[in-house]
Amino acid sequence: MVTRRRLRSVLTALGLYLAAALLVGYFGVNAFTGDYGLNARQNIDQQIAKLSGELAAVNAERALWERRVALLKSESLDPDLLDERARALLDYVDTHDLVLKLKRPDLKRP
């Protein structure tokens, strides 16, 4: 009878330790692989870095276009920019421009 009580107390302690270990293991695994875990945080940090780079590039491009648009406003019209846009849209060439005619490569030859 004494051995059964001792065996039961040892098995109960072992069961409690096992349950605690499983519970800690479950939360440990979820801390790494869960939706809000360490791996997800690394992925989010990588996305933040990538999108920050894209944002910087887009902001630089926007600043460039804002400067060009400001030059086309009637208060500060830049004649060179106006001339450039008119030539591009109308396909005109100035008499002082040099025009180079290049041969097109023959695409039919293998």
N, C-alpha and C positions, 0 to 999 in steps of 0.2 A: 503494500500500500504506500509505503514511503517512496518507493521508486517511481510509482505512477505520478505522485504529486511533483516530484522533482522533474520527471520527464515532461509533465504538463507545463511546469513553470519555465523550463528551458525552451520548449517548443513555442510557448506564448511569447517569450522574450524574442526568440528568433523570428517569429511571425511579425511582431511589432517592428523589429529592425528591418525586416524585408519590406514591409509596407512603407516604412519611412524612406527607405532607399529607393523604392519604386516611385514614390511621390516626388522626391528630390530629383530623380532621374527624369521624370516626366517634365517637370518645370525647367530643368536644365536643357533638355533637348528643345523645348519650345523657346527658350531664351536665345538659342542659336538659329533655329530654322523657322520660327513662327512668323506671322505677318508683321510683327513689330520687333523681331529679333535682331541679332547682330548682323547676320547676312543681309537682311532686308535694309538695315541702316547703311551698310556699305554700298549696296546698289543705289540707294537714294542719294548718297553722297557723290557717287559717280555721275548720276544723272544731273545733280545740281552743278557739278563742275562742267559737264558738257553743255548744259543749257546756259550757264553763265558765259561761257566762251561764245556761244551763238548770240547771246544778248549783246555782248560787247561788239561783235561784228555788225549786227543789225543797227545798233546805236551809231556806229561810225558811218555806216552807209546812209542812215537817216540824216546825220549831221551834214554829210556831203550834199545830199539832195536839198536840204534846207538852205545851204549856202548858195546853191545854183538857182533855186527858186527866188531867193532874195535878190539875186542879181538881175532877174527878169522882171521885178516889180517896177512899176512906173516911176517911183520915187528915186530909185537908184539903178536905172537901166544901164547895163554894160553893153556897149556897142559890139564888142568882139563876140560876146556870147550870143547876142541877137543875130549877128552875121553867121555864126557857126550853125545855129539852129535853122535859120532860113535856108542856108545851103543844103543842110542835111535833109530837110523836108521837101525842098523843091528840086533837088539834084542839080543845082547850079554850080558853075565853076567861075572863079574870077579870072580876068585876063592876065593877071600877074602870077597865077598859080602854075606850077609845073605838074603836068599830068604824065604819069608813066603807064604805058600799056604793057601788060604782062601777058605772055602766052599762057594759055590754059594747058595744063598737062593732058596728054591724050590718055583718057581712061579706058579706051578699048583695047589697048595692048596688054597682054598678060604679063 
